[in-house]
C-alpha cells in the first residue's frame, strides 16, 4: 500500500474519530440567582447563540412563574428550544444560588397573614419544588384565594393543608352584618405549590 493511501486512511479515521468526540458535546449552561438569569451556549455549530440564549432566558422566566414545570420538564423545554435552532443533542447544566438543578425565585410577601414570621412587602427566596413537608412555608395558587404564601399544616398524599401564621381574629361590620376576619385555612393540590421558602 502506498504512503498516500495509508496517510489518507489515517486522516479519514482521525476525522471520523474527532467527529465522534465532538458529537453530542453541545451544552447550555444556565445560572439563576432568583432574579437574574445567565445563559451560555457552547457549540461548534454556527447557530445564532444570541437569539438562542435570549429564547432560553425568556423560557426560564416563564418557568419561574409556572407551578406545573419541575426541573426535568424545564430541561426538556430547554432541549426543545435548542432543537428548534438545530442543536439535537444538548447537555443542559443548571446551577443556581441554592445549588445545582434547583430553581430559585424571589417572591414579595403581600399582606399580614404570616406575621410575625413574614412581614408585608418582605422578599423571600423560594426553591421551586413540589417536595413539601409539614412546617414548610410555601407559595401556592389557591382556587379560593389566588396566590398565597402559607405554612404547611398537613400533608395527605397530594392534598396539602395550608394555614396562616397570624392567628389574630378581628370582626368587621359590613352592611349591618358582623364578619369574622381571620387567617387562611385551605387545602390545595401538590401541583398548585410553586415552591418552598428557604430564606427570609
N, C-alpha and C positions, 0 to 999 in steps of 0.2 A: 504494500500500500504506500502511496506517495505521501510525502510530508504535508502537502497541501490538503489532501483528503483527511488525514489524521487531524491536522490543525482545524479544518472546517468542522469535523465531528466534535472535537473538544469545545470549540466555540459554541456550537449548537447545544451541546449538553450544558455548558455553563449558562447559556441564555435561558434554557428551559428551567434549570435549577434556580436561577435568580428570579425567574417569574414565579416559581412555586414559593420561594421565600417571601416575596413581596405580596403575593396573592393573599388577600384577607387581612392585611395589616393596616388597612384604613381604620382610623379611630377618631372618635369625637370625645373630647374631654370637657366636662361641664362642671362648673363650680357655682354653688348657690350659698349666699350668706343670710338668706331670709328676705332680703330686699333686692340685692343685685345679683345678676347672672352673668357669668363669663363662659363663652363657648369658644373652643379651639378645635378646628378640624385638621387632622393630619392625614394627607393622602397624596399619592403620586399622580392622581388624576388631575385633569385640567378643570375640574368642577369649579363653579363660581362660589368660593368658600365664603365670601362676604354675604351673599344672599342666603346661602345655606345656614350659616351661623345666625343670621337675623331670624330666619324661619324657626330655627330650634329655640332661640331665645323667646320669641313670641309664643311658641307652643308651651314652653316651660312656665311662662306667666299664666297661661290658661290652666295648666295642670295644678299650679299652686292654689287655684281657687275652685277646683273641681273635686268634690268628695269621692267620686267613683274611681278615680285613677290612682292606682298604687304604683310602687316602684317598677314592677315588671311591666305593667301596661305603659308606663311612661317611657321606659327604654324601647319597647316595641314601637311606640309612636315616633320616637327619635329615629329609629331604624327605617320606618316608613318614609319619613321626610328625606332621609339620606338616599333611599332607593329612588325616590322621585327625581333626585339630582344625579342618578346614575351610579351611586355607590351601593353595591349589592351586599357586601359582606363587611359590615362596620362593627367595630367593638365600641360600645358606649360605656364610658367611665364617668360616673357621677361622684363628686366629692362635695362636701358642704362644711359649714361652720360647726355642724354637730356630728360629723363623721361621714364615712363613705356610704353610698346608697341610702342616704337619708334626705328628705326634702323639708328644709326649714322654711317657715313662713312667719312673718311678723304681723301680729293682729293687734288692733287697738280695742281696748275694753270700752263698751258703751253702756253706761248705767251703773247703778249701785247695788245690784243684786248679789254681787260676790264680795261685798265688804264683810269683814275687814281685810280679807286676803288680797283682793284686787280692787283698785280704785278706778272710777270713771276717767277715761282718757289715757290710762296707762297702757304702754306697749308690752306685749308678752311674746315670747318666742315659742312657736308651735312646731312640733315634729309631725309631719303629715303621715299619719299611720292609723290603722284600724285596730292596733294592738292596745286595748284599754283594760285597765284594772280598777277595782273599787278604790276610791280615794283620789284617782286622777282628776285633774281639771281638763276638760275637753272643750273644743269648739265644735258645734254641731248645727245642722239645719233641721229645724223642727217644723212640722206641718202647722202646728198650733201657734208657735211664737216666732218663726223665721230663724234668722241666725242668732245663736245663743252661745254663751260661754258659761259652763256649769260644772259642778262636781259629779263624778260617777258615784252613785249611791248603791246601785245593784247591777249585776250582770247576770242575765238569764238567757244563755245561748246568744242569739243575735239581738236580743232585746236589751237595751241599756236604759236604766233609770237615772235621770239627771235631776239634781236639786241645786238651789241657790245656797251659798254660804250665809248670806244675810237672812237671819231668822226673824228680823223685826216685822211686826204686824201693825198696820195702821188702818184707819177707817176714814172713808170719804163719803160725803153726801152728794149724790148726783140725781137731779130731778126728784127730790124728796125720797130717795132710796139710799140706804146705807150699804156701801160696798166695802168688803174687806180687801185690803191691799197687802199681799204677802209675796214671798219669793216663789219662783217657779218650781214645780214638781211635775216632771213629764217623762214619758217613755219615747225613745227614738230607736230606729233600727241601726245596727252597726254600720251599714252603708251610709248613714247620714252623718257619721262622725267625720269631721275634717281632719282632726288630729289631736294630739295630746300636748298640753302646755308643759314645756320643760324648763322654762326660765321666766321669771317675772320680777 
